Amino acid sequence: MQPTLLILAAGMASRYGSMKQVQGFGPSGETIMDYSIYDAIRAGFGKVVFIIRKDFAEDFKAKFEPKLAGKIKTEYVYQEMDSYLGELKAPAERTKPWGTGHAVLCAKEVINEPFAVINADDFYGRDAFAKAADFLNNKCNEKQYAIIGYELAKTLSEHGTVSRGVCLVDDKNNLVSIKERTKIYKQDSDIVYEDEKGKHMVPSSSSVSMNFWCFYQNLFPFTEKLFIEFVKENNANIKSEFFIPLMAEDFMHNHGGHISVIPTSSKWFGVTYKEDAPVVKASVDRLVDSGEYPASLWS
């Protein structure tokens, strides 16, 4: 059974200020998502599931269906505020979705095989998809998941600070914890992050999560229970979010699971700020010029 790729594309990008998921960066107007899907197809993924907003569905499908028809199976899932809440109700004043973990849970009905999860607006690279497919096909099971780890120094923006989940690993390269570090930036030859206690150094070789996860399908039942517990505890906080790392910690601490951190040689790039867009376009152009991708992905 071929693995599935789940793409989180429901969010509007607040810092970036537009629907960057469908902005063209490639020579023929390809989006960042196009490159991810192309890499997934050549790595052997059999299906792509898009998590999108219902009000955006028609335009989204019109953009992607003609390109992907006959190349990979597609499914569409909507992240609605009341999805998987059971008897509970979302607070009337809540406008923010429940977060990336809830988005994954919304795909429960359409995924019955090992699967990878990525963000729509991050460029992950060919090597990352090849490593993920190898893991999902050969090593993924009820007790073993994975995350693709990127070298911190290769994930910074020149146009502002970034937030990264810094991975702490054991001697078997299994994940111990992810520490969310906000306001990370380069200062001279060092990489630092800031918090309420001041500035701290982070080793540039640190492995960080760019939200590229590899899961087995047994994730869904216990995530559903965890999400209900989360909502009960956080219902009063309308900004609380159920993130994927919460699911990962639950899997490791309460279900006897292990999560491999798989290093990749791919250079990540993404559009955190509007000013990043020309850099992303130039990076894509270089990959096309080097023969990594064709000038027109789908023709």
PyMOL commands that set and color helices and strands:
alter all, ss='L'
color gray80, all
select helices_A, chain A and resi 20-22+32-43+54-68+100-105+108-110+126-138+152-155+219-234+244-254+274-289
alter helices_A, ss='H'
color red, helices_A
select strands_A, chain A and resi 4-8+47-52+73-78+115-119+122-123+144-151+162-169+175-187+190-195+198-201+207-215+258-263+269-270
alter strands_A, ss='S'
color yellow, strands_A
deselect
rebuild
show_as cartoon
